[in-house]
Amino acid sequence: MDIRDMVKETTQFLEKKMDRPDVAIIIGSGLSDLVKKMDIKARIPYNDIPHFPKSTVKGHAGEVLSGNIGANKVMAFSGRFHYYEGYSMAEVTYPVRVAKLLGAKLLIVTNAAGGLNPKFHVGDLMLITDHINFMGVNPLIGPNVDEWGPRFVDLYHVYSEEHINKLRQIAVRKGVTLREGVYLAVSGPTYETHAELKMMQGFGADAVGMSTVPECIVAAHMNLPVLGVSVITDMALPYIIQEISHEMVLAAAEKASDTLSELIWELLQEVTL
């Protein structure tokens, strides 16, 4: 089946189950607290949604949540899809296509990331101001759907300055340290070697992870503004020997999720889309 027909069937199904969203949120590993303050009207398991992939990674619940935060109708993807799970890039980015066609005007992406900037600490939040795609693949490779976006996409303004500035202001007001930097995406599922970490630092990356960039590229393709925040769950410094596991990443993300949830909740209280 053509991808356009698949997305159409998915959106038609979801339109009958939930309100059309103003905001879509993709929730990263261990960050499920993001939806605790949401006034949830509907929960739709991924398994019930036509053509929707299934989340297989621990820390990703696997359901669409629909509800309200402030005056905004919110669609939250509790569980994302990763290239390392064996999904195609079309599947990894499928939720973004669906959210945009349902009416979303802002995409908020969160993730757990390793800190490459030595000034960062575990538990810090980092505003994503730019990204580097080191996944070895681009989600826009293949035939272009002209009704969704142009063949060649300018990525100079992926991340919304308006919403970045707003989140900065909220963080200052609440006394939250909000780092800023460049997120570098790799395919995973292995963590990086010391030589790779040195190379990434040399390229100007401040954090590294295994997600987010494909979704943001597709959002740019569909002219959907993005606000991205990483939780620094470990320090990926080449001169420090540190054991790292997915369980450690989840634990660190969960500790920081309250603060991140508060910032995003406040943002959506103050901004109406």
ROMIBA-33953 format. One line per 10 residues: their letters; for each residue x, y, z of C-alpha. Coordinates in Angstrom, 2 decimals. Last residue first. Example, Ala and Ser with C-alpha at 12.3 -4.5 7.8 and 13.67 -1.06 7.14 Angstrom:
sa) 13.67:-1.06:7.14  12.30:-4.50:7.80
END
This chain:
ltveqllewi) -1.49:27.26:19.19  -1.93:28.79:22.61  1.26:29.42:24.58  1.26:30.11:28.33  -0.17:26.86:29.66  1.70:24.92:26.98  5.00:26.36:28.17  4.16:25.67:31.83  3.46:22.00:31.08  6.69:21.82:29.07
lesltdsake) 8.73:23.24:31.94  7.03:21.15:34.62  7.43:17.94:32.60  11.14:18.62:32.17  11.56:19.10:35.91  9.61:15.96:36.75  11.44:13.96:34.05  14.87:14.50:35.56  14.84:11.53:37.93  13.11:9.33:35.33
aaalvmehsi) 15.81:10.09:32.79  18.57:9.06:35.19  16.87:5.73:35.92  16.19:5.05:32.23  19.82:5.71:31.26  21.13:3.48:34.04  18.81:0.66:32.91  20.00:1.11:29.31  23.56:0.47:30.46  26.77:2.46:30.76
eqiiyplamd) 30.14:1.63:32.30  32.36:4.68:32.49  35.96:5.23:31.46  36.42:9.00:31.30  38.66:10.54:28.63  36.14:10.07:25.81  33.30:11.82:27.65  29.80:10.40:27.19  28.41:11.69:30.49  25.17:9.94:31.33
tivsvglvpl) 21.43:10.72:31.40  21.52:14.21:29.89  17.82:14.84:29.28  17.36:16.21:25.78  14.83:18.87:24.76  13.48:19.61:21.27  10.95:22.19:20.09  9.99:21.67:16.46  8.00:23.68:13.90  6.02:21.62:11.32
nmhaavicep) 6.72:22.65:7.73  6.10:19.09:6.44  9.74:18.53:5.41  10.86:20.22:8.64  8.79:17.71:10.62  10.38:14.92:8.57  13.85:16.16:9.50  12.80:16.46:13.15  11.51:12.89:13.26  14.73:11.57:11.73
vtsmgvadag) 16.81:13.62:14.22  14.99:12.39:17.33  16.71:9.04:17.95  19.91:7.24:18.94  21.65:9.77:21.16  24.62:12.11:21.49  25.00:15.44:23.27  27.08:18.61:22.86  28.23:18.06:19.27  30.85:20.43:17.85
fgqmmkleah) 32.50:18.19:15.26  35.52:17.72:17.51  33.25:16.48:20.29  31.86:13.89:17.88  35.37:12.75:16.88  36.43:12.35:20.50  33.26:10.33:21.18  33.95:8.09:18.19  37.51:7.39:19.38  36.25:6.50:22.86
teytpgsval) 33.76:4.05:21.35  30.06:4.88:21.28  27.12:2.99:22.73  25.77:0.21:20.55  22.14:0.23:19.37  22.78:2.55:17.68  21.95:4.62:14.57  23.74:7.78:15.64  22.18:11.19:16.29  24.14:14.28:17.32
yvgerltvgk) 22.33:16.91:19.38  23.81:20.42:19.31  23.49:22.62:22.35  21.68:24.43:25.10  21.64:23.90:28.85  18.64:24.82:30.95  19.35:25.39:34.62  15.97:25.76:36.28  15.32:28.80:38.46  11.62:28.88:37.68
rvaiqrlkni) 11.70:32.27:36.00  14.91:31.42:34.17  13.43:28.14:32.90  10.26:29.89:31.75  12.23:32.48:29.81  14.37:29.85:28.10  11.22:27.89:27.22  9.79:30.96:25.50  13.00:31.63:23.59  13.09:28.04:22.31
heesyvhyld) 9.41:28.34:21.40  9.95:31.37:19.17  13.27:30.10:17.85  11.51:27.00:16.51  14.01:24.23:15.73  14.26:23.16:12.09  15.41:26.57:10.81  18.47:25.85:8.67  17.18:22.46:7.59  16.20:23.54:4.07
vfrpgwedvn) 14.41:20.65:2.38  14.92:19.41:-1.17  12.03:17.44:-2.65  9.47:19.81:-1.17  6.72:18.89:1.32  3.66:16.79:2.09  1.72:17.35:-1.15  4.93:16.68:-3.09  5.33:13.15:-1.73  8.98:12.57:-2.60
pgilpnvgmf) 10.15:9.21:-3.88  13.08:7.81:-1.90  15.44:9.28:0.68  13.55:11.69:2.96  14.25:9.71:6.16  18.01:10.21:5.75  20.54:7.45:6.40  24.01:7.03:7.90  22.77:7.80:11.40  25.30:10.60:11.87
nihdtilmld) 22.78:13.43:11.45  24.05:16.49:13.30  21.54:18.67:15.13  20.68:22.23:16.07  19.37:24.27:19.01  18.31:21.31:21.14  17.54:22.63:24.61  19.52:20.56:27.08  18.20:19.42:30.46  20.76:18.41:33.08
gvhfkpnlgg) 20.33:15.18:35.05  23.91:14.00:34.59  26.11:17.07:34.32  27.14:19.36:31.46  30.28:21.50:31.30  32.22:18.60:29.73  29.98:18.79:26.62  29.54:15.30:25.24  26.54:14.44:27.42  24.78:11.20:26.56
aantvillka) 21.15:11.54:25.62  17.63:10.67:26.77  15.00:12.11:24.47  12.24:14.66:24.08  10.48:15.95:20.99  7.81:18.67:20.93  6.10:19.07:17.55  4.08:22.24:16.98  1.11:23.09:14.72  -0.58:19.67:14.83
gllkavrvpy) -3.52:19.33:12.42  -4.23:15.63:12.00  -2.02:15.69:8.90  0.86:16.97:11.01  0.37:14.31:13.69  0.16:11.48:11.15  3.35:12.47:9.33  5.14:12.85:12.67  3.89:9.45:13.87  5.33:7.74:10.75
tveamsygey) 8.89:8.96:11.36  10.36:5.66:12.53  8.15:3.74:10.08  9.33:5.72:7.04  12.90:5.44:8.35  12.53:1.67:8.21  12.22:-0.23:11.45  14.86:-2.71:12.51  14.86:-1.80:16.19  18.04:0.18:15.51
yhfrgsfamv) 16.05:2.72:13.47  14.03:3.58:16.56  10.32:3.93:17.19  8.89:6.14:19.91  6.84:5.35:23.02  4.18:7.45:24.67  3.19:9.44:21.59  1.35:12.44:22.98  -1.44:14.30:21.17  -2.30:17.58:22.86
knagingslv) -5.25:19.94:22.57  -4.04:23.30:23.77  -5.93:25.70:26.03  -3.95:24.60:29.08  -2.75:21.05:28.54  -5.54:18.94:27.07  -6.01:15.35:26.04  -5.06:12.55:23.69  -2.61:9.80:24.55  -1.23:7.50:21.86
egahgkvtsk) 0.16:4.22:23.16  3.33:2.13:23.22  4.77:2.40:26.72  8.41:3.15:25.85  10.73:2.57:28.82  11.86:-0.86:27.59  12.11:-0.87:23.79  9.74:-2.74:21.46  7.36:0.00:20.28  4.92:-1.26:17.64
pfhpidnypi) 4.55:0.36:14.23  1.21:1.91:13.21  -0.40:0.68:9.99  -3.91:0.77:11.51  -3.98:1.78:15.20  -5.08:-0.87:17.71  -1.59:-2.21:18.48  -0.41:1.36:19.10  -2.71:1.45:22.10  -5.18:4.39:22.13
rakidmkkvl) -5.69:6.29:25.38  -8.33:9.02:25.33  -9.38:12.12:27.29  -6.20:12.71:29.29  -5.93:15.99:31.21  -2.16:16.10:31.07  -0.30:16.53:34.32  1.08:12.98:34.27  1.90:13.21:30.56  5.54:14.25:30.80
dslgsgiiia) 6.08:11.77:33.62  6.61:9.17:30.84  10.19:10.33:30.36  12.03:7.03:30.81  13.10:6.86:27.16  11.66:9.65:25.02  8.14:11.06:24.66  7.11:12.41:21.26  4.72:15.32:21.80  2.20:16.62:19.26
vdprdmkkel) 0.55:20.01:19.73  -2.66:21.54:18.35  -4.27:18.12:18.13  -7.48:16.99:16.40  -9.61:15.48:19.14  -9.59:11.72:19.65  -11.02:8.35:18.61  -12.83:9.07:15.32  -10.01:11.29:14.06  -7.60:8.49:14.97
fqttekvmdr) -9.05:6.08:12.40  -9.11:8.70:9.64  -5.51:9.63:10.48  -4.37:6.02:10.21  -6.22:5.40:6.94  -4.73:8.56:5.41  -1.25:7.63:6.62  -1.54:4.25:4.90  -2.95:5.74:1.69  -0.08:8.23:1.50
idm) 2.46:5.49:2.21  1.20:3.51:-0.81  0.00:0.00:0.00
END
